[in-house]
Amino acid sequence: MSADEFDTIRTLFAPLATSAGARGLLDDVAVLEASGKLVVTTDAIVEGVHFLADDPIDTVAKKALRVNLSDLVAKGARPIGALLTLVWPDRRASRELADFARGLREDMELFSIPLLGGDTTSTPGPLTVSITAFGVPLGERVPSRADAKAGEQVWVTGFIGQALLGLRALQEAPDVIGANARDRVGAEEIVDWYRMPRPPIGFAPVIARYASASTDISDGLAADAANIAGASGVGIRIHGEAIPLSSAGHAYVSKFGARGLAELVTGGDDYQALFTAAPEHRGAIIAAARAADVNVALIGDVVEGGGVEISVVDGAPLDLNAFGHRHKLGR
């Protein structure tokens, strides 16, 4: 049985509109009090592209929110509100809407971000969720991709390749991760990394204070490092052995060698922070990351020139030409 759009908004999403500016989702707009800079980002996730059709619907809601929070973290901003555009498939059961709203509510409460409004509509196509998130800078400047300078160091948070391993675990034989890694980490945890990214929310103040250039990792470590290099007009040299991997990631590289590492750094969906900082901030960054309980790793250097090079143990550059993903628009 189908669900009425306005009843859905009133019963499922209006309770998430805890900000007075949202006007209880009874109006066509939200009214925000703003002074100074506002950081705004928007990302959409599409069934069959960013998540699987049979992924639990509450995790889809959480992923949609978290991929946007990842952008705010990478700009050293604190989230203050979000807009939701929900394009619900005709073929998907309306009873799942309640679970979607529950998942969204759990994360909005977890990250202290209210729903400000949005839109709901139906489609004969795939489920699509788009969120626009707003944040306020925690520092005087908002770091961009274009702010890296030769002589700086390159840092990354979290662990690289977790989402790729989770997707592989869902799509292929479970032993693709490696039996030992599955014993240590557990296939369910790897899958959770894919379904529900873990952006380093508590690290935003560190980005605001110390980062020169910064971006979140959505298209893969290699591609997003290339985005910084291209925008800044510099080269980035990454030491492959310094890239932070989980036990499952190490097991994958042990099994597949340089090819495995290339897959992990190009797989995407990591939603961690990649940033550059002056060498004199090294100790402060490590201490702040420890205080925030965020894993951070120094992985390379910014140099004169251009492009991205990732070296492996013998010093040879990693061949990345066969890997990576870009969305193709149209035919």
C-alpha positions in Angstrom: 0.0 0.0 0.0 1.5 3.4 -1.0 2.2 6.2 1.5 0.9 9.7 1.1 3.7 12.3 0.7 2.4 14.8 3.2 1.5 12.2 5.8 5.0 10.8 5.4 6.5 14.2 6.0 4.2 15.0 9.0 4.7 11.6 10.7 8.2 10.5 9.8 10.3 13.6 9.0 8.8 16.5 10.9 9.9 15.0 14.2 13.5 15.4 12.9 13.1 19.1 12.3 14.2 20.2 15.8 15.4 23.6 14.7 13.0 26.5 15.0 14.1 27.6 11.6 12.7 24.5 10.0 9.2 25.7 11.0 8.1 22.2 11.7 8.3 21.4 8.0 5.0 23.1 7.5 6.4 25.8 5.2 8.1 25.9 1.8 11.4 27.2 3.3 13.6 27.2 6.3 14.8 30.4 7.9 18.4 30.3 9.3 20.1 32.9 11.5 23.5 33.4 9.9 26.5 35.7 10.5 29.8 35.2 8.8 30.7 32.3 6.6 28.5 29.2 6.0 29.9 26.0 4.5 27.4 24.2 2.2 27.7 20.9 0.5 25.4 18.5 -1.3 25.8 14.8 -2.4 23.4 12.3 -3.7 23.5 8.5 -3.4 21.8 6.3 -6.0 20.7 2.7 -5.7 22.9 0.4 -7.7 25.7 3.0 -7.8 26.4 4.0 -4.2 24.6 1.3 -2.4 23.0 -2.1 -3.2 19.3 -2.6 -3.6 19.1 -5.0 -0.7 21.2 -2.9 1.7 19.2 -2.3 4.9 17.2 0.9 4.3 18.2 2.5 7.6 21.9 2.2 6.6 21.1 3.9 3.3 19.7 6.9 5.2 22.8 7.0 7.4 25.2 6.8 4.4 23.4 9.7 2.7 23.9 11.9 5.7 27.5 10.8 6.5 28.9 11.3 3.0 27.8 15.0 3.4 29.2 15.3 6.9 32.5 14.0 5.5 32.7 17.1 3.3 32.1 19.4 6.3 34.7 17.7 8.4 37.3 18.1 5.6 36.6 21.8 5.6 36.9 22.1 9.4 33.2 22.9 9.8 30.6 22.0 12.4 27.3 20.8 10.9 24.2 22.9 11.8 21.4 21.5 9.6 20.5 19.5 6.5 17.9 19.4 3.7 16.7 16.0 2.4 15.5 15.2 -1.1 14.0 11.7 -1.1 13.1 10.1 -4.5 11.3 6.9 -3.6 10.8 4.1 -6.1 7.3 3.0 -7.0 8.4 -0.6 -6.7 9.8 -0.3 -3.1 7.4 -1.0 -0.2 6.2 2.1 1.5 6.6 0.4 4.9 10.3 0.8 4.5 9.9 4.6 4.9 9.6 4.3 8.6 12.9 2.4 8.9 14.6 5.0 6.6 13.3 7.8 8.9 14.5 5.9 12.0 18.0 5.5 10.6 18.1 9.2 9.6 16.9 10.2 13.1 19.5 8.0 14.8 22.3 9.7 12.9 20.9 13.2 13.2 20.8 12.7 17.0 24.2 11.1 17.1 25.8 14.0 15.1 23.5 16.8 16.6 22.3 18.0 13.2 18.6 18.8 12.6 16.5 18.4 9.5 15.6 21.7 8.0 13.3 20.6 5.1 13.6 19.2 1.7 11.4 17.3 -0.8 9.9 13.9 -1.4 8.7 12.5 -4.7 8.2 9.1 -6.4 10.0 7.6 -9.4 9.8 4.5 -11.6 13.6 4.4 -11.3 16.1 3.7 -8.6 16.0 5.0 -5.0 17.9 8.3 -4.8 18.7 10.2 -1.7 20.2 13.7 -1.8 21.2 15.7 1.2 22.4 19.3 1.4 24.3 20.0 4.6 25.2 23.3 6.2 28.1 23.9 8.6 29.9 26.8 10.3 33.7 27.1 10.1 35.6 26.3 13.3 38.5 28.5 12.2 39.2 31.8 10.5 39.6 30.2 7.1 38.1 27.2 5.2 40.8 25.1 3.6 40.3 24.3 0.0 41.9 21.8 -2.5 44.0 24.7 -3.9 45.9 25.6 -0.7 48.7 23.0 -0.7 52.3 24.2 -0.9 55.6 22.5 -1.7 57.3 21.5 1.5 54.2 20.5 3.4 53.3 17.0 4.6 50.3 14.9 3.5 48.1 13.3 6.1 45.0 11.1 6.1 42.6 9.9 8.7 41.0 6.5 9.2 41.8 3.4 7.2 41.9 3.3 3.4 40.0 0.7 1.4 37.6 -0.5 4.0 34.5 0.3 1.8 36.0 -1.6 -1.1 36.6 -4.6 1.0 33.1 -4.4 2.4 31.6 -4.2 -1.1 33.7 -7.1 -2.3 32.5 -9.2 0.7 28.9 -8.5 -0.3 29.4 -9.1 -4.0 31.9 -11.9 -4.1 33.0 -14.9 -2.2 33.6 -14.0 1.5 37.2 -15.4 1.3 38.2 -12.4 -0.9 39.1 -10.7 2.4 41.2 -13.6 3.6 40.3 -16.1 6.3 42.7 -14.7 8.9 41.5 -11.1 8.4 37.9 -12.3 8.7 38.8 -13.9 12.1 40.4 -10.7 13.4 38.0 -8.1 12.1 34.9 -9.9 11.0 33.2 -9.7 7.7 30.2 -7.8 9.2 32.5 -5.0 10.4 34.0 -4.6 6.9 30.5 -4.6 5.4 29.5 -1.9 7.9 32.3 0.3 6.7 30.8 0.2 3.2 27.2 0.7 4.2 27.9 3.3 6.9 31.0 5.4 6.4 32.8 6.7 9.4 33.8 10.3 8.8 36.1 11.6 11.5 33.6 14.1 13.0 35.7 14.9 16.0 38.7 15.8 13.8 37.0 18.9 12.3 38.7 21.3 14.8 42.1 19.9 13.9 41.5 20.5 10.2 40.3 24.0 11.0 43.5 24.8 12.9 46.3 23.0 11.0 45.3 22.1 7.5 46.4 24.1 4.5 44.6 22.1 1.8 42.0 19.5 2.6 39.4 17.3 0.9 37.4 14.3 1.9 38.1 11.0 0.2 35.1 9.9 -1.8 36.6 8.9 -5.2 39.7 7.1 -3.7 42.9 8.3 -2.1 44.7 8.5 -5.4 42.0 10.5 -7.2 41.4 12.9 -4.3 45.2 13.5 -3.9 45.2 14.3 -7.6 42.4 16.8 -7.0 44.6 18.6 -4.4 47.7 18.4 -6.6 45.8 19.7 -9.7 44.0 22.5 -7.9 47.2 23.6 -6.0 49.6 23.2 -8.9 51.9 20.9 -7.0 53.0 17.3 -6.9 52.1 14.8 -4.2 54.3 11.9 -3.3 52.8 9.2 -1.1 54.7 6.4 0.6 52.7 3.2 0.1 53.9 1.6 3.3 52.6 4.6 5.3 49.0 4.3 4.0 46.9 3.3 7.0 45.2 -0.1 6.4 43.1 -2.3 8.7 44.1 -5.9 9.4 41.7 -6.8 6.5 43.5 -4.3 4.3 46.9 -5.7 5.1 45.6 -9.2 4.5 44.3 -8.1 1.1 47.7 -6.6 0.1 49.5 -9.7 1.3 47.3 -11.7 -0.9 47.3 -9.5 -4.1 50.5 -7.5 -3.7 50.9 -4.1 -5.5 47.7 -4.8 -7.4 45.8 -5.1 -4.1 47.2 -1.8 -2.8 46.3 -0.1 -6.1 42.7 -1.3 -5.7 42.5 -0.1 -2.1 43.7 3.4 -2.9 41.4 3.8 -5.9 38.3 2.0 -4.6 36.6 5.1 -3.2 33.9 5.6 -0.6 36.4 6.0 2.3 35.0 9.3 3.4 38.0 10.2 5.4 40.0 13.5 5.5 43.0 14.0 3.3 45.0 17.2 4.1 48.3 18.9 3.9 50.0 20.8 6.8 53.3 22.5 7.6 55.9 20.1 9.1 56.1 22.1 12.3 52.5 21.1 13.1 53.3 17.4 13.1 53.4 16.9 16.8 50.3 19.0 17.4 48.3 17.0 14.8 49.3 13.7 16.3 48.4 14.9 19.9 45.1 16.4 18.7 44.2 13.2 16.9 44.9 11.1 19.9 42.7 13.4 22.1 39.9 13.1 19.5 40.3 9.3 19.3 40.9 9.6 15.5 43.4 7.5 13.6 45.7 9.8 11.6 48.7 8.9 9.5 51.5 11.0 7.8 51.7 9.4 4.4 53.7 11.7 2.1 54.9 15.1 1.0 53.9 18.0 -1.2 56.6 18.7 -3.8 57.2 21.0 -6.8 55.8 19.8 -10.0 52.5 18.0 -10.5 50.6 14.7 -10.3 50.4 12.0 -7.7 52.9 9.2 -7.2 52.5 6.4 -4.8 55.6 4.4 -4.1 55.7 0.8 -2.9 58.3 -0.9 -0.7 61.1 -1.0 -3.4 60.6 2.6 -4.2 58.9 2.0 -7.6 55.7 3.9 -8.3 52.4 2.1 -8.1 50.7 1.6 -11.4 47.3 3.2 -11.0 46.3 3.4 -14.7 44.0 0.4 -14.6 42.1 1.4 -11.5 39.7 4.1 -10.3 36.2 5.3 -11.2 34.7 8.3 -12.8 30.9 8.8 -13.3 30.0 9.0 -17.0 27.1 11.3 -17.6 25.0 10.3 -20.6 25.8 8.0 -23.4 
